[in-house]
Amino acid sequence: MTDKPHKVIPLADIRYASRVPSIPAQLLAPSGLLSDTLGRPLRDLRISVTDRCNFRCNYCMPREVFDKDYAFLPQSSLLSFEEIARLARIFVAHGVEKIRLTGGEPLLRKHLEVLIEMLAKLQTPAGKPLDITLTTNASLLAKKAQSLKDAGLQRVTVSLDGLDDAVFRRMNDVDFPVADVLKGIEAAQKVGLAPIKVNMVVKRGTNDAEIVPMARHFRHSGVVLRFIEYMDVGASNGWRMDEVLPSAQVIERLNAEFPLTAIDPNYAGETAERWRYADGAGEVGVISSVTQAFCGDCNRARLSTEGKLFLCLFASQGHDLRPLLRGNYADEQIAAAVGPIWQARSDRYSELRAALPADAGPADSAFKRVEMSYIGG
């Protein structure tokens, strides 16, 4: 007797549990005033446009997991630009004022400028334009900066984990040079995608020697440099607490070289704690989700590339909106289904993690988290 062939289901299609939201009997129109169980409003929507990336950074998409045999989402599973714009319009009606495009690496999505043009036409209920931005590794930014700006993108955030070329090539694990990232930043500045932010994930013993050189390079440049604590996103990056360099120590190192003064956040719910150089050379920020949780004013939702809504970067379960988009449902029905999801939100993973024993790692906790590469940062 011969074995029957096995049906292979791509891992990416079954990895994360999700529910299809129900359409309530009474369709309540969006008021723009949604708040969750902790009183947090919905203001920021982060949209992943691809689950693919051309880097293999060990803290996000390590090569031993995301290898040549890894099953990325098939093209048919991805939301179309029209579907993304439709959902964005619904979320704006619920109070979203800022949209950030993420990945994977978002510039790998073909014709991304078309989506940006669609999003740039949206307005808040008060008639204000949206804040539309994008996070990128900048590998393609030099080529695309002008077309992104022309399409309506306002600014970019660039991921760069060091200036030392050997350190950076080891971290991106595809031998990509620092010089090309810097060219991308320069191109973005030239076309007016500003203010540019540069995010550096700090991993103790790997790239923490780059903290001061990075600060020295971007002082007086108009670029806002931000240092991010190495986070326990997903389960594939082998996170350990002893590899986290607390933001307080980052500030100590910087202040010893360039005196700093603390400044107020730009807006409610900002993730970064801001500091200004005392000599007027610009500002830096630290994002401390490991040692100093900021769940209390988190106003961000995340949409995966195939339409699953996640309410936290560390969520374990999503809400599948794609069947509603591809079913015979009106915008009013989908909006009425989305509202209760946010209203029931109680996520505060970072605060709960802080209550765990100091030596607890991901395997010791009760939390199974979505991979950051799947829903963006």
Secondary structure, 3 states (H helix, E strand, C coil): CCCCCCCCCCHHHHCCEEECCCCCCCCCCCCCCCECCCCCECCEEEEECCCCCCCCCCCCCCCCCCCCCCCCCCHHHCCCHHHHHHHHHHHHHCCCCEEEEECCCHHHCCCHHHHHHHHHCCECCCCCECEEEEEECCCCHHHHHHHHHHHCCCEEEEECCCCCHHHHHHHHCCCCCHHHHHHHHHHHHHHCCCCCEEEEEEECCCCHHHHHHHHHHHCCCCCEEEEEECCCCCCCCCCCHHHECCHHHHHHHHHHHCCEEEECCCCCCCCCEEEEECCCCCEEEEECCCCCCCHHHCCEEEECCCCEEECCCCCCEEEECHHHHHCCCCHHHHHHHHHHHHHCCCCCHHHHHHCCCCCCCHHHCCCCCCCHHHHCC
